[in-house]
Amino acid sequence: MFAVVRTGGKQYRVAAGDKIVVERLPGEAGDTIQLGDILLAGEGSELRSTDGLSVAAEIIAQAKGEKVTVFKKRRRHNYRRKKGHRQLHTILKIVSIGSEQAKGGAKKAAKPAPAEEAPATAPAAEAPATKAAPAKKAKPKKDESGTSAATEARTQAPLKLEGAESEMTDTPVAAKAPRKAAKKDGGKGSKAK
């Protein structure tokens, strides 16, 4: 039987007894993990349903890949950057491909059902304390033109400028700054003609 599993953003075709190198997975050497993201499964040329199917794998080792050198250069600009990188890998040995329901079903049947009776000794503890939800800000209502009442009130309010004696409602008036006195010689400096 074979399966196509996805781990670390990549897909692998596996069968029982195969060894594969995948992106880093948590665990130590000797640990057994379950790969649950199965895309395809089958035996020979027949395909099977992947519902409830899982792949059991044993971690053989945690290792690093080959060193990759990243070198950047901009010609004639004295720009050079050199970096190295070694990707972390996990080496897996596929133990079995089987259904998760058959293994998990026995575990679920062995657990006793939780008791539904509540103790009558503590009536105050009957209702759990809940946090009050924070109040949400009310959004201003918009009219047909798409502007809210608050926006319209701001645009219609009279503008008051510092130093201006009258109020203006339509257009703002920019306060004029006094100009610097121009040089008498036309800006040419102190040369005499």
Beta strands, then each sheet from edge to edge (+ up, - down):
strand 1: 2-7
strand 2: 10-15
strand 3: 19-23
strand 4: 32-35
strand 5: 38-43
strand 6: 46-48
strand 7: 53-74
strand 8: 79-99
sheet 1: 2+ 1- 5+ 6-
sheet 2: 3+ 8- 7+ 4-
end
